[in-house]
Amino acid sequence: MSMIFHFRMLYDEDDYFLREYEVPYDMTLSDFREFIDRDVHYRSDSVTSFFTADSQWNKLEEFTSVDMDMGETEAEGPRVMSDTLLSQILHNNRDRLIYCFDLFGDRAFYLELTGAKKTEAGVEYPRTVATQNDAPDQDHPENAEGHSMFDEAMDEFSDFNGTDTYNDYDD
């Protein structure tokens, strides 16, 4: 009989947002990410990361959705989500994960392992067991509705008046 992890997921910008999940302990971080994305209605095509976290929510080890290939050994860079099982990185109640769904805006969900139990007959996992409030928009509010960081930078650049004393076309 397999084990099930129970997680509570919060979002720091909305005190009323809550999700509780029950997922197999041998689920990959990649599959967990896809499950969360489906639950909160996010696209799964963006680059994201999970981090293990200490009791103060400080980021520890990183797990990315794409292979960063940053070195010869795993110790030189982040590990890949698809190669990592939840059971390999979580061992005790209150172990924590940070799911950074918006790397540029540094926005994330905070997940805490709140329990483990045996699977129940007739129940399909993974599953959402509690929901409160809608998830935040996936795109950073500043970048929503077609406004990108590039557009913002170009707006600032186009405000530059320059000087008439310099001639680019001097022979």
ABEGO torsion letter per residue (X at the ends): XBBBBBBBBBBAABAABBBBBBBBAABBAAAAAAAAAAAAGBBAABBBBBBBBBAAGBBBBBBBABBAGAEABAAABBBBAAABBAAAABABBGBBBBBBABAAAGBBBBBBBAEBBBBBBGBBOBBBABBBEBBBBABBAAABGGBBAAAAAAAAAAABAEBAABBAABX
